[in-house]
Amino acid sequence: MFIPISQPSITQKEIDYVTDAVRSTWISSLGKYIDRFEAEFADFCGTRYAICVSNGTVAIQLALTANGIGKGDEVIMPNLSFIATANATLHCGATPVFADVDANNLCIDPNLIEGLITPKTKAIMPVHLYGHPAQMDKILEIANKHGLWVIEDAAEAHGATVKGKRVGSWGHCGTFSFYGNKNLTTGEGGMITTDDEDFYNRCKHLRDHAMSKEKRYWHTAPGFNYRMTNVQAAMGCAQLERVQDFMDKRETIFTWYKKYLVKKEGISLNKTDTWATNAYWLICLNNSEWNLESRDEFMIELKKRGVDSRPFFYPMSQMPYINESVHTPVTDIVYQQGINLPTYFDLEEKDVKFICGVIKKVLND
């Protein structure tokens, strides 16, 4: 037996929709599934608009560019995130400014944001990490006070809520990923959500090479080819019809881990604040006794016994092309003490029981 960290759930519904898209011959960036996926995803998030793009990283870059953020500007973000958050900012010519995270939810600590704001700050980019949303109400208070954009990196938190309102609908815009290991997938793909009509139109314009609507092959800006294909959108529509099942199953998987995980001091799973609901992109296991070496040794032993895992993201400030000294003491500790465990729709209770049994054995060896 080997249990992977993740795998997509593909049913006959996805196959039928994708086959229909292929047979229609509309296999590129035009077709009925594009418009449908955008409209239905906007409705799911509770926004007026949604814009399909080719992946979650370019969703961030397009959102930044459409908001006029570029060279000389600063964007505040958590130091603990997948590197796309910083890379998209750097590709726009802007500078990522790294904040520490809340030890409970692993998202940006709102209490530290104002101390990082300078005259160059143009945006705050909270990341809803591993399925838990950032504290958006407090972040918006700060942003409104200082006249800053808020761009939600919601790549890992489809359906999560803050005070009953879904992520992607709080900020000026939200960005999502539909990579193969996400809660909802199109293989590759991404989405921008917003209520701002002007911003929406700028994103659509820039996404399609900034081609004029009135004059074909006339381009009004150095735009991008960030389009999603109709085939990907067809899969997205099928997945979106199943999204409540996906959300419910991840909640169930978490309860299984809580049920079977060894009760030991220093060991903990995902924590969820009272004001939030968690999308549980990945189950997180924290051990306060780990350092980088012991954490990696633990993952090696899990794999030998048939259980895949992955480490928490490294602090983005540590990447060799960034290599910035920042004061983020919580991030600097928690990334060494956390791993992600198998989390996907087709997991069964017996699988989670097996995983937890392996964890218990390795911890006791």
N, C-alpha and C positions, 0 to 999 in steps of 0.2 A: 504494500500500500504506500502511495505517496500522495499527499494532499498539497496542492499548489496554494500559493498565496491568494490567487484570484483566477477566475475564468468567467467569460461572458455567458449569459443565458440566452441561447438562440433557439427559438421554437418555430413551428410551421408558420406562424403569423409573420415573423421576420422574413422567412424564406419566400412566402407568398408576396409580400409587399416589394421586396427587392426584385423578385422575378418580374413582377408587374412593371416596375420602373425600367428594367432592362428591355423587356419586350416592347415597351412604348417607344424605344430608341432615344428617349430623353435621358441620356446617361451622364451628361455633364452638369452645368450649373443652372439649367432651366428645367422646369417640369412641375407637375402638380404637387409633388411631395415637399418641395422647397417651401412654397407658400403655406402649405398645411402645417408643416413642422414648426415654422416660425410662429404662426398664429396660435397653435395649440400649446407651444412651450411658453409663450407670453401669458396665455391664460393660466397655465399651471403655476407660474411664478407670481401672477397678479400684477403684471405690467401691461402697458398699452402696446409695446412693440418688442420684437425680438429679431435679431439679425443672425442668420447662419454664417459661420465661417469655417475655415479648413481645420483649425485645431484651437485648443484652449490658449496656447501661448500667443498666437496672432490675435486672438480676441482681446487680450490685454493690450497688445501693441496698437491695435486699431483704435481701441477705446482711448488710450492715451493720446494718440495722434489726433483723433477727432475732437478731443478736448483742448487741442493746441499746446500740449505739453511736449517740450523738446529741450534743446541745448540750453544749459544754464539753470534749468528748473530742478527742483527736488521733490521726491515722492517718498513719503513716510510709509514704511511697511514693517511687518514683523521679521525678525532675523531668522525665525524658524519657519521655513516654507520650502516647497520645491523650487528649484532655481529659476523656473520660468518667470516667477514674479519679478525677480531682479533683472533677468536677461531681457525681457520685453522692455523694461524701463531703460536699460542701457542702450538697446537698439534704437530707442527714440532720441538718444543723446542726453537724456536726463540722468539724474544721480539718485540712486536708491539711498535712503537714510533709514538705518536699521533700529527698530525699537525692540525692547524685550517683550516676552509673552507672560500671560497670566499662568501661574503654575497649575491652576485647576483645569482650565479648558484649552491651554496651549495656543490660544489666539492672542493677538496684540493686546497689550495692557493699556486700556484707554487712559489710565492715570499718568502714563509716561509720554503721551503724544505731545501735549502743549510745550513740554520742555525741549522738544526737537524742532519746533516750528521756527523758521527763519524767514527773512524777506524773499528768499528763493523758493520757499515751499509752495507748491501748486496743488498737491493732492495727497490724500491719505488712501492707502490701499490695504484695507484689512483682508486677511486670509481666513476663510472658514476651514480650519485645519482638521483633517481626518474625519470630517463630518460634523464637527461642532462649530456653530456660528460664533463670530465675534460679537461683542456687545455693541450692536449697531446704534442703539438710541443714544448712548453716551458719545460715541464717535461722531454722530451727526451733530450733536450739540456743539462739539469742538469745531467741526468743519464749518458750520454755519456762523459761528462766532468769528472765525478768521477768514471766511470767504474762500474755502477750499473745496475742490472736487472730492467726492468719495467714490472710488471705483472698487467694488467688491470682487475679490478673487474667490469665486464660489465653485471652483473646479472640482472640489471634493465634497460638496455638501448639497446636492440636488434634493430639494424638499425640506431641508432643515428650516426651523423657524426661530425668530426672536419675538417674544411676546405675541405669538400667534401669526406673525407676518413672515412670509417666506423670504429666504435669502435671494438676492438678485433684484429685490423690489425696494430695498432700503436706500441704497446709494443713488448717486446720479446715474449710475449704470452698474450692471453686474456682468461678470464674465464666467463662462462655464466651459468645461472640457467634457468630451464624449469619447475619450480614449477607451480602449478595450477593457480596462480594469475598473472603470468608473461605474457608479450606481446605475447609470443609463448610458448606453454606448451606441455609437455609429461607426465603430472601428477607429477612425480618427474623426475629428470634428470638434466644433466649438460653437458658442452662442454668446451674443451680447444682448442684455435686456435693459430696457429703459422706458421712462414715461415721457422723455423729452423728444418732441417731434423733430426739432431742428438737428439735434444730435443724431437721432436715428437716420435722418436723410444724409447727413455728412458721412456716417459710417457706411451706408449703402453705396454712396458715391465713391468713396475712397476704396472700398472693397473690390469694386469692379473697374480697376484701372483709372478711376476718376473720369470715366467717359461721359461726355455731354449727352443728355437725354434728347436734345434738339438736333445735334449734329453728330452723326455716327463717325466713330474713329477720330473724334476731336476730344482731346484730353485737357482738362482744366487744371490739373495738379499732378505731381508725381505719385499716382495712386498705387494700389497693390492688387495682386491676384490672390485674394484670401477667400475664395468662394468654396462652398460645400457643393458636392455633387448631388444630383437628384437621387442617385442610388443610395448614398449615405443617409439622406433625409428620409427615404422610404424606411430604412431600418429604424431611424429615430422615431418615426410615427408609430411603428409597431411597438417599440420599446416604451414609448410614452403611454400607450394604452395599458401597459402592464405596470406602470410606475408605482401605483399604490401597493401592488403585490410585492414589488421590490422593497419598498420602504418597510412594509410590515415584516417581511422575512428578515431583514437586517436587524430589526428590533428583537425578533425572536432569537436570532443567532446570538445576540448579545446576552439575552437571558440564559441561554444554554451555557455560555462561557462563565457567567456568574454562578450558575448552578454547579458546574463541575470543576472550576478552577480551584486549585489548592489554596486553602486559607492559611496564609503565612504573612508574618509581619514584614512590611516593606514591599509587598507585592500588591499591585492594583491594576484595575482595568480603566477604560474610558470613564471619565467623570462628566456629568452633564449638569450645568447650572439650572436653577429653578425657573429662570426666565426663557429657557431655550428648549427646543427639541433637537435631538441629535440624528443625523442621517447615517451615522456609523459606516462611513466609507470603508474604514479598516478598523478592526478591533486592535486596541493598543494595550500592550502589557508593559508595565513599568516595574522595575526592581531598583529600589533605592540603594542597593549594595553594589550594583554594577558600575564598572567603568568601561571604556571602549574595548579593552582587551577581554574582559570577562563577558561582556555582552556578545562580542563576536564569537567567542568560544561556545557560548550557550546556543547561538544560532547554528553553528556547525554541528553540534550534538543533536539538535532537533532534526536537522536535515538527514543525518545518518539514520535516524529512527523514523523517517518518512514524513516529516512535517516541514513544509517550507515556511519561511518568515523573511522579514526584511527590516533593516534598521530604520530608526527615525531619520529624518532629513538632517544633514549637517547644517550648521549655521551658515547662511549665505555669505556672511562677511569673511568666512575662512577660505572661500574659493581663491585659487592662486591669482586670478586676474582681477580680483577685488581686493583681497588681502588687507582688510581694513580693521583697525583696532577699535572695537566698540564695547561699551559697557552693557552687556546683556547677561547678567549672572544666572538668571533662571534658564535661559536658552542653553548656556554653556554647560549646565548640569543635566537638564532633562534629555537632551539629544543623546547623551551617552548611556542613559538608563532606560531607554524605550525601544521596543520592537513592535512590529505589526504582525498579526497572526492571520491565518486564512479567513477570508470573509467574502463569500459570494453566494448567489441565490440558490444554487443546487446543493449546498452543504446540508447534511442531515444531522440530526441530533447525535447519532452514533459516531459521526465523524468528529464532532466537537468533543464528545466524551473521550474519544481516542487521543485527540490533540492534547487535551488537558491531562490525560494520564501520562503522556510522554513528557509534558512540562513538569509534572510532579516528579517523575523518575529522574529527569536530568537535574532538577533542583536538589534532589536528595543524594545524588551520586557524589 
